[in-house]
Amino acid sequence: MLKIKFMHIRRHDSSGSISPLGGGTVAYEVDQETGMVLRAASSFCHPKDNFNRYLGRVKAEGRMNSKHWVMQIGDVHERDFVAKIRAENENLLNFSPRIQSSEAQTGLCDC
C-alpha cells in the first residue's frame, strides 16, 4: 500500500527559535510494505513570506502528480530519506532558485 507523508522544513533565527518566515514542505510517497520512498516533491516559501503548513502540503502533494516537479526516488528507505532531509534542512532552504515572493498574497506563503 502506498502512502503520502509530509515533512515541514523551517528556518531558525539567531536565537534558535523557529522563524515564522520562509520554510518548505516535502511530500513523499512510501511503499508501506517495503518502507522505500518511491517519489518526492517539494514547495518552498519566499524568506519574506509567512510559512503556512496547509498551503505547503497542498502544493507539495499537487506537485507529486507533475512530471516537471516530482523526483523519482525508489532506492532509499524512509528512515534514510527523512534523516537526509533533516540533516540538509538549512541547505534546502538556502538553495531555492525557483522561489519568488508572493506579490498577490503579501504576507502569505507562496509555497
Secondary structure, DSSP 8 states (H G I E B T S, - for coil): -EEEEEEEE--B-TTS-B-SEEEEEEEEEEETTTTEEEEEEEEEEEEEEE--HHHHHHHHHHHTT-TTT-EEEEEEEHHHHHHHHHHTHHHHHH--TT----STTTTS---
